[in-house]
Amino acid sequence: MQLGMIGLGRMGANIVRRLMRAGHNCVVFDRDPAAGAALAREGAQAATSVADLVQKLSAPRAVWIMVPAGDATESTVRELAAILQSGDTIIDGGNSFWKDDVRRAAELKPEGLHYVDAGTSGGVWGLERGYCLMLGGDKAAIDRLDPIFHALAPGRGDIPETPGREGRDPRVERGYLHAGPNGAGHYVKMIHNGIEYGMMQAMAEGFDILKHANSPKLAPELRLDLDVADIAEVWRRGSVVTSWLLDLTATALAQDPQLASYSGHVDDSGEGRWTVQAAIEQAVPAEVLTSSLYTRFRSRVDHTFAEKVLSAMRKGFGGHVEPKASK
């Protein structure tokens, strides 16, 4: 199947590579010509502009946008809407706010254009592991693009089947979901990232407590000198808290037990804020998620070992490089 990709950063480029590995034909464009040229050497067809990309695609076209949420995505959607034809599809795979998806889909519908919001999780590891996809949009558009989503998804792997799922959508077990109408894909991804904040915070605080088990504030006979790197490793082996986040933490601690290369400054990319906003609108209590967001705000003023653990995890799954520790 043919797909156009606009935005060839860490995730956009690897999405293209994974699709080409599966035999799909990709036309690519990035403001940096070198990014397109690099993928062209791997088999993609590089375009010189958005208009050139559209011209190189066969109808009905599908164009995936992988640029920063906000103005960059908004302007790209508008540029595409002006030159695409009825029956074509725009896919926003970034971290857009879900209410913007609802508005964009409504604006594009009179022109006969389909819009799919694709919540995409997998970070810098997606090329090898696959991307968990949460899709919002009309059924016809998503069904037509199923070969694309199928190729990007992780597949069943070695995860055991969940009892009681007989008769449900089998695509979910392969790692991609048609979550609902426009907005649903990015809404589900938004909550996913909010939960991620809370899980990361709980793990980070736990390791902070372990790290300070030998605090001089404790009586000498109650001080414990614990190896947090070994604790992270043993927890990976059959414990209840086994997870990819723990895997990333164990790797970071094995390489740098003091996490000395991390400043403890932890950014937030927006989804956590939107999750808290959604909870407020619905009057749903979300103490853990809200607290984890505020901790990231505080981390930019006063850093703890817990924040260094958070930074290590963010670098591990998403390639996020935050301010380095001062010497």
Contacts in CASP RR format, 6 or more apart in sequence:
PFRMAT RR
TARGET T0000
AUTHOR 0000-0000-0000
METHOD contacts of the structure
MODEL  1
MQLGMIGLGRMGANIVRRLMRAGHNCVVFDRDPAAGAALAREGAQAATSV
ADLVQKLSAPRAVWIMVPAGDATESTVRELAAILQSGDTIIDGGNSFWKD
DVRRAAELKPEGLHYVDAGTSGGVWGLERGYCLMLGGDKAAIDRLDPIFH
ALAPGRGDIPETPGREGRDPRVERGYLHAGPNGAGHYVKMIHNGIEYGMM
QAMAEGFDILKHANSPKLAPELRLDLDVADIAEVWRRGSVVTSWLLDLTA
TALAQDPQLASYSGHVDDSGEGRWTVQAAIEQAVPAEVLTSSLYTRFRSR
VDHTFAEKVLSAMRKGFGGHVEPKASK
1 24 0 8 1.000
1 25 0 8 1.000
1 62 0 8 1.000
1 145 0 8 1.000
1 147 0 8 1.000
1 148 0 8 1.000
2 24 0 8 1.000
2 25 0 8 1.000
2 26 0 8 1.000
2 27 0 8 1.000
2 57 0 8 1.000
2 58 0 8 1.000
2 61 0 8 1.000
2 62 0 8 1.000
3 19 0 8 1.000
3 24 0 8 1.000
3 25 0 8 1.000
3 26 0 8 1.000
3 27 0 8 1.000
3 62 0 8 1.000
3 63 0 8 1.000
3 64 0 8 1.000
3 148 0 8 1.000
4 26 0 8 1.000
4 27 0 8 1.000
4 28 0 8 1.000
4 29 0 8 1.000
4 53 0 8 1.000
4 57 0 8 1.000
4 61 0 8 1.000
4 62 0 8 1.000
4 63 0 8 1.000
4 64 0 8 1.000
5 12 0 8 1.000
5 15 0 8 1.000
5 16 0 8 1.000
5 26 0 8 1.000
5 27 0 8 1.000
5 28 0 8 1.000
5 29 0 8 1.000
5 63 0 8 1.000
5 64 0 8 1.000
5 66 0 8 1.000
6 28 0 8 1.000
6 29 0 8 1.000
6 30 0 8 1.000
6 50 0 8 1.000
6 53 0 8 1.000
6 63 0 8 1.000
6 64 0 8 1.000
6 65 0 8 1.000
6 66 0 8 1.000
6 67 0 8 1.000
6 76 0 8 1.000
6 80 0 8 1.000
7 28 0 8 1.000
7 29 0 8 1.000
7 30 0 8 1.000
7 31 0 8 1.000
7 35 0 8 1.000
7 65 0 8 1.000
7 66 0 8 1.000
7 67 0 8 1.000
8 16 0 8 1.000
8 28 0 8 1.000
8 29 0 8 1.000
8 30 0 8 1.000
8 32 0 8 1.000
8 35 0 8 1.000
8 36 0 8 1.000
8 38 0 8 1.000
8 39 0 8 1.000
8 66 0 8 1.000
9 30 0 8 1.000
9 35 0 8 1.000
9 66 0 8 1.000
10 123 0 8 1.000
10 124 0 8 1.000
10 318 0 8 1.000
10 319 0 8 1.000
11 66 0 8 1.000
11 120 0 8 1.000
11 122 0 8 1.000
11 123 0 8 1.000
11 124 0 8 1.000
11 126 0 8 1.000
12 64 0 8 1.000
12 66 0 8 1.000
13 35 0 8 1.000
13 38 0 8 1.000
13 39 0 8 1.000
14 124 0 8 1.000
14 126 0 8 1.000
14 127 0 8 1.000
15 64 0 8 1.000
15 66 0 8 1.000
15 120 0 8 1.000
15 131 0 8 1.000
15 152 0 8 1.000
16 26 0 8 1.000
16 28 0 8 1.000
16 39 0 8 1.000
16 44 0 8 1.000
17 39 0 8 1.000
17 42 0 8 1.000
17 127 0 8 1.000
18 126 0 8 1.000
18 127 0 8 1.000
18 130 0 8 1.000
18 131 0 8 1.000
18 151 0 8 1.000
18 152 0 8 1.000
19 26 0 8 1.000
19 148 0 8 1.000
19 151 0 8 1.000
19 152 0 8 1.000
20 26 0 8 1.000
20 42 0 8 1.000
20 43 0 8 1.000
20 44 0 8 1.000
21 151 0 8 1.000
22 151 0 8 1.000
23 151 0 8 1.000
24 147 0 8 1.000
24 148 0 8 1.000
24 151 0 8 1.000
25 45 0 8 1.000
26 39 0 8 1.000
26 43 0 8 1.000
26 44 0 8 1.000
26 45 0 8 1.000
27 44 0 8 1.000
27 45 0 8 1.000
27 46 0 8 1.000
27 47 0 8 1.000
27 53 0 8 1.000
27 56 0 8 1.000
27 57 0 8 1.000
28 35 0 8 1.000
28 36 0 8 1.000
28 39 0 8 1.000
28 40 0 8 1.000
28 44 0 8 1.000
28 45 0 8 1.000
28 46 0 8 1.000
28 47 0 8 1.000
28 53 0 8 1.000
29 36 0 8 1.000
29 46 0 8 1.000
29 47 0 8 1.000
29 48 0 8 1.000
29 49 0 8 1.000
29 50 0 8 1.000
29 52 0 8 1.000
29 53 0 8 1.000
30 36 0 8 1.000
33 46 0 8 1.000
33 48 0 8 1.000
36 44 0 8 1.000
36 46 0 8 1.000
37 46 0 8 1.000
39 46 0 8 1.000
40 46 0 8 1.000
45 56 0 8 1.000
47 53 0 8 1.000
47 55 0 8 1.000
47 56 0 8 1.000
50 76 0 8 1.000
50 79 0 8 1.000
50 80 0 8 1.000
50 83 0 8 1.000
51 83 0 8 1.000
53 63 0 8 1.000
54 61 0 8 1.000
54 63 0 8 1.000
54 80 0 8 1.000
54 83 0 8 1.000
54 84 0 8 1.000
57 63 0 8 1.000
59 85 0 8 1.000
59 87 0 8 1.000
59 88 0 8 1.000
60 87 0 8 1.000
60 88 0 8 1.000
60 89 0 8 1.000
60 144 0 8 1.000
61 84 0 8 1.000
61 85 0 8 1.000
61 88 0 8 1.000
61 89 0 8 1.000
62 88 0 8 1.000
62 89 0 8 1.000
62 91 0 8 1.000
62 145 0 8 1.000
62 148 0 8 1.000
63 80 0 8 1.000
63 84 0 8 1.000
63 88 0 8 1.000
63 89 0 8 1.000
63 90 0 8 1.000
63 91 0 8 1.000
64 91 0 8 1.000
64 93 0 8 1.000
64 118 0 8 1.000
65 73 0 8 1.000
65 76 0 8 1.000
65 77 0 8 1.000
65 80 0 8 1.000
65 90 0 8 1.000
65 91 0 8 1.000
65 92 0 8 1.000
65 93 0 8 1.000
65 94 0 8 1.000
66 93 0 8 1.000
66 94 0 8 1.000
67 73 0 8 1.000
67 76 0 8 1.000
67 94 0 8 1.000
68 94 0 8 1.000
69 94 0 8 1.000
69 95 0 8 1.000
69 96 0 8 1.000
69 97 0 8 1.000
70 96 0 8 1.000
70 97 0 8 1.000
70 100 0 8 1.000
73 92 0 8 1.000
73 94 0 8 1.000
73 96 0 8 1.000
73 100 0 8 1.000
74 100 0 8 1.000
77 90 0 8 1.000
77 92 0 8 1.000
77 104 0 8 1.000
77 108 0 8 1.000
80 90 0 8 1.000
81 90 0 8 1.000
81 107 0 8 1.000
81 108 0 8 1.000
81 111 0 8 1.000
81 113 0 8 1.000
84 90 0 8 1.000
84 111 0 8 1.000
84 113 0 8 1.000
86 111 0 8 1.000
86 112 0 8 1.000
86 113 0 8 1.000
87 112 0 8 1.000
87 113 0 8 1.000
87 114 0 8 1.000
88 113 0 8 1.000
88 114 0 8 1.000
89 113 0 8 1.000
89 114 0 8 1.000
89 115 0 8 1.000
89 116 0 8 1.000
89 141 0 8 1.000
89 144 0 8 1.000
89 145 0 8 1.000
90 108 0 8 1.000
90 113 0 8 1.000
90 114 0 8 1.000
90 115 0 8 1.000
90 116 0 8 1.000
91 115 0 8 1.000
91 116 0 8 1.000
91 117 0 8 1.000
91 118 0 8 1.000
91 145 0 8 1.000
92 101 0 8 1.000
92 104 0 8 1.000
92 115 0 8 1.000
92 116 0 8 1.000
92 117 0 8 1.000
92 118 0 8 1.000
92 186 0 8 1.000
93 117 0 8 1.000
93 118 0 8 1.000
93 119 0 8 1.000
93 120 0 8 1.000
94 118 0 8 1.000
94 119 0 8 1.000
94 120 0 8 1.000
94 186 0 8 1.000
95 119 0 8 1.000
95 186 0 8 1.000
95 189 0 8 1.000
95 190 0 8 1.000
95 193 0 8 1.000
95 269 0 8 1.000
95 270 0 8 1.000
95 271 0 8 1.000
96 117 0 8 1.000
96 186 0 8 1.000
97 186 0 8 1.000
97 190 0 8 1.000
97 274 0 8 1.000
98 117 0 8 1.000
98 183 0 8 1.000
98 184 0 8 1.000
98 185 0 8 1.000
98 186 0 8 1.000
98 187 0 8 1.000
98 190 0 8 1.000
98 274 0 8 1.000
99 183 0 8 1.000
101 115 0 8 1.000
101 117 0 8 1.000
101 136 0 8 1.000
101 182 0 8 1.000
101 183 0 8 1.000
101 185 0 8 1.000
101 186 0 8 1.000
102 182 0 8 1.000
102 183 0 8 1.000
104 115 0 8 1.000
104 182 0 8 1.000
105 115 0 8 1.000
105 117 0 8 1.000
105 137 0 8 1.000
105 182 0 8 1.000
105 183 0 8 1.000
106 182 0 8 1.000
108 114 0 8 1.000
108 115 0 8 1.000
109 115 0 8 1.000
114 137 0 8 1.000
114 138 0 8 1.000
114 140 0 8 1.000
114 141 0 8 1.000
115 137 0 8 1.000
115 141 0 8 1.000
115 182 0 8 1.000
116 135 0 8 1.000
116 136 0 8 1.000
116 137 0 8 1.000
116 141 0 8 1.000
116 142 0 8 1.000
116 145 0 8 1.000
116 182 0 8 1.000
117 135 0 8 1.000
117 136 0 8 1.000
117 137 0 8 1.000
117 182 0 8 1.000
117 183 0 8 1.000
117 184 0 8 1.000
117 185 0 8 1.000
117 186 0 8 1.000
118 133 0 8 1.000
118 134 0 8 1.000
118 135 0 8 1.000
118 136 0 8 1.000
118 185 0 8 1.000
119 133 0 8 1.000
119 134 0 8 1.000
119 135 0 8 1.000
119 185 0 8 1.000
119 186 0 8 1.000
119 188 0 8 1.000
119 189 0 8 1.000
120 131 0 8 1.000
120 132 0 8 1.000
120 133 0 8 1.000
120 134 0 8 1.000
120 189 0 8 1.000
121 131 0 8 1.000
121 132 0 8 1.000
121 133 0 8 1.000
121 134 0 8 1.000
121 189 0 8 1.000
121 192 0 8 1.000
122 129 0 8 1.000
122 130 0 8 1.000
122 131 0 8 1.000
122 132 0 8 1.000
122 317 0 8 1.000
122 318 0 8 1.000
123 131 0 8 1.000
123 317 0 8 1.000
123 318 0 8 1.000
123 319 0 8 1.000
124 316 0 8 1.000
124 317 0 8 1.000
124 318 0 8 1.000
124 319 0 8 1.000
125 317 0 8 1.000
125 318 0 8 1.000
129 154 0 8 1.000
130 152 0 8 1.000
130 153 0 8 1.000
130 154 0 8 1.000
130 155 0 8 1.000
131 152 0 8 1.000
131 153 0 8 1.000
131 154 0 8 1.000
132 153 0 8 1.000
132 154 0 8 1.000
132 175 0 8 1.000
132 176 0 8 1.000
133 149 0 8 1.000
133 152 0 8 1.000
133 153 0 8 1.000
133 175 0 8 1.000
133 176 0 8 1.000
133 177 0 8 1.000
134 176 0 8 1.000
134 177 0 8 1.000
134 179 0 8 1.000
134 184 0 8 1.000
134 185 0 8 1.000
134 186 0 8 1.000
134 188 0 8 1.000
134 189 0 8 1.000
134 192 0 8 1.000
135 142 0 8 1.000
135 149 0 8 1.000
135 176 0 8 1.000
135 177 0 8 1.000
135 178 0 8 1.000
135 179 0 8 1.000
135 180 0 8 1.000
135 184 0 8 1.000
135 185 0 8 1.000
136 142 0 8 1.000
136 178 0 8 1.000
136 179 0 8 1.000
136 180 0 8 1.000
136 181 0 8 1.000
136 182 0 8 1.000
136 183 0 8 1.000
136 184 0 8 1.000
136 185 0 8 1.000
136 186 0 8 1.000
137 178 0 8 1.000
137 180 0 8 1.000
137 181 0 8 1.000
137 182 0 8 1.000
137 183 0 8 1.000
137 184 0 8 1.000
137 185 0 8 1.000
138 181 0 8 1.000
138 182 0 8 1.000
139 178 0 8 1.000
142 149 0 8 1.000
142 178 0 8 1.000
146 171 0 8 1.000
149 171 0 8 1.000
149 176 0 8 1.000
150 171 0 8 1.000
150 174 0 8 1.000
150 176 0 8 1.000
152 176 0 8 1.000
153 171 0 8 1.000
153 174 0 8 1.000
153 175 0 8 1.000
153 176 0 8 1.000
154 174 0 8 1.000
154 175 0 8 1.000
155 173 0 8 1.000
155 174 0 8 1.000
155 175 0 8 1.000
156 173 0 8 1.000
156 174 0 8 1.000
161 173 0 8 1.000
162 173 0 8 1.000
165 172 0 8 1.000
165 173 0 8 1.000
169 177 0 8 1.000
169 178 0 8 1.000
171 177 0 8 1.000
171 178 0 8 1.000
177 188 0 8 1.000
179 185 0 8 1.000
179 187 0 8 1.000
179 188 0 8 1.000
187 278 0 8 1.000
189 271 0 8 1.000
190 271 0 8 1.000
190 272 0 8 1.000
190 274 0 8 1.000
190 275 0 8 1.000
190 278 0 8 1.000
191 275 0 8 1.000
191 278 0 8 1.000
192 271 0 8 1.000
193 269 0 8 1.000
193 270 0 8 1.000
193 271 0 8 1.000
193 272 0 8 1.000
193 275 0 8 1.000
194 271 0 8 1.000
194 272 0 8 1.000
194 275 0 8 1.000
194 289 0 8 1.000
194 292 0 8 1.000
194 293 0 8 1.000
195 289 0 8 1.000
196 245 0 8 1.000
197 268 0 8 1.000
197 272 0 8 1.000
197 275 0 8 1.000
197 289 0 8 1.000
197 292 0 8 1.000
197 293 0 8 1.000
197 296 0 8 1.000
198 288 0 8 1.000
198 289 0 8 1.000
198 291 0 8 1.000
198 292 0 8 1.000
199 243 0 8 1.000
199 245 0 8 1.000
200 245 0 8 1.000
200 292 0 8 1.000
200 310 0 8 1.000
200 313 0 8 1.000
200 314 0 8 1.000
201 288 0 8 1.000
201 291 0 8 1.000
201 292 0 8 1.000
201 295 0 8 1.000
201 306 0 8 1.000
201 310 0 8 1.000
202 288 0 8 1.000
203 241 0 8 1.000
203 245 0 8 1.000
203 246 0 8 1.000
203 249 0 8 1.000
203 309 0 8 1.000
203 313 0 8 1.000
204 306 0 8 1.000
204 307 0 8 1.000
204 309 0 8 1.000
204 310 0 8 1.000
204 313 0 8 1.000
205 306 0 8 1.000
206 306 0 8 1.000
207 228 0 8 1.000
207 231 0 8 1.000
207 232 0 8 1.000
207 249 0 8 1.000
207 253 0 8 1.000
207 305 0 8 1.000
207 306 0 8 1.000
207 309 0 8 1.000
208 304 0 8 1.000
208 305 0 8 1.000
208 306 0 8 1.000
208 309 0 8 1.000
210 226 0 8 1.000
210 228 0 8 1.000
210 231 0 8 1.000
211 226 0 8 1.000
211 228 0 8 1.000
211 305 0 8 1.000
212 305 0 8 1.000
213 223 0 8 1.000
213 224 0 8 1.000
213 225 0 8 1.000
213 226 0 8 1.000
214 223 0 8 1.000
214 224 0 8 1.000
214 225 0 8 1.000
214 226 0 8 1.000
215 223 0 8 1.000
216 223 0 8 1.000
227 257 0 8 1.000
228 253 0 8 1.000
228 257 0 8 1.000
229 250 0 8 1.000
229 253 0 8 1.000
229 254 0 8 1.000
229 257 0 8 1.000
232 246 0 8 1.000
232 249 0 8 1.000
232 250 0 8 1.000
232 253 0 8 1.000
232 254 0 8 1.000
233 250 0 8 1.000
233 254 0 8 1.000
235 241 0 8 1.000
235 242 0 8 1.000
235 246 0 8 1.000
235 250 0 8 1.000
236 242 0 8 1.000
236 246 0 8 1.000
236 247 0 8 1.000
236 250 0 8 1.000
244 317 0 8 1.000
245 313 0 8 1.000
245 317 0 8 1.000
248 312 0 8 1.000
248 313 0 8 1.000
248 316 0 8 1.000
248 317 0 8 1.000
249 309 0 8 1.000
249 312 0 8 1.000
249 313 0 8 1.000
251 316 0 8 1.000
252 259 0 8 1.000
252 309 0 8 1.000
252 312 0 8 1.000
252 313 0 8 1.000
252 315 0 8 1.000
252 316 0 8 1.000
253 259 0 8 1.000
253 312 0 8 1.000
256 262 0 8 1.000
259 305 0 8 1.000
259 308 0 8 1.000
259 309 0 8 1.000
259 311 0 8 1.000
259 312 0 8 1.000
260 325 0 8 1.000
261 324 0 8 1.000
261 325 0 8 1.000
262 307 0 8 1.000
262 308 0 8 1.000
262 311 0 8 1.000
262 312 0 8 1.000
262 322 0 8 1.000
262 324 0 8 1.000
262 325 0 8 1.000
263 303 0 8 1.000
263 308 0 8 1.000
263 311 0 8 1.000
263 322 0 8 1.000
263 323 0 8 1.000
263 324 0 8 1.000
263 325 0 8 1.000
263 326 0 8 1.000
264 299 0 8 1.000
264 303 0 8 1.000
264 304 0 8 1.000
264 307 0 8 1.000
264 308 0 8 1.000
264 310 0 8 1.000
264 311 0 8 1.000
264 322 0 8 1.000
264 325 0 8 1.000
265 299 0 8 1.000
265 300 0 8 1.000
265 303 0 8 1.000
265 307 0 8 1.000
265 311 0 8 1.000
265 322 0 8 1.000
265 323 0 8 1.000
266 295 0 8 1.000
266 296 0 8 1.000
266 299 0 8 1.000
266 300 0 8 1.000
266 307 0 8 1.000
266 310 0 8 1.000
266 311 0 8 1.000
266 314 0 8 1.000
266 322 0 8 1.000
267 296 0 8 1.000
267 314 0 8 1.000
267 320 0 8 1.000
267 322 0 8 1.000
268 293 0 8 1.000
268 296 0 8 1.000
268 297 0 8 1.000
272 289 0 8 1.000
272 293 0 8 1.000
273 293 0 8 1.000
275 286 0 8 1.000
275 289 0 8 1.000
275 293 0 8 1.000
276 286 0 8 1.000
276 289 0 8 1.000
276 290 0 8 1.000
276 293 0 8 1.000
278 284 0 8 1.000
279 285 0 8 1.000
279 286 0 8 1.000
279 289 0 8 1.000
279 290 0 8 1.000
295 306 0 8 1.000
295 307 0 8 1.000
296 310 0 8 1.000
299 307 0 8 1.000
299 310 0 8 1.000
311 320 0 8 1.000
311 322 0 8 1.000
314 320 0 8 1.000
314 322 0 8 1.000
315 321 0 8 1.000
315 322 0 8 1.000
END
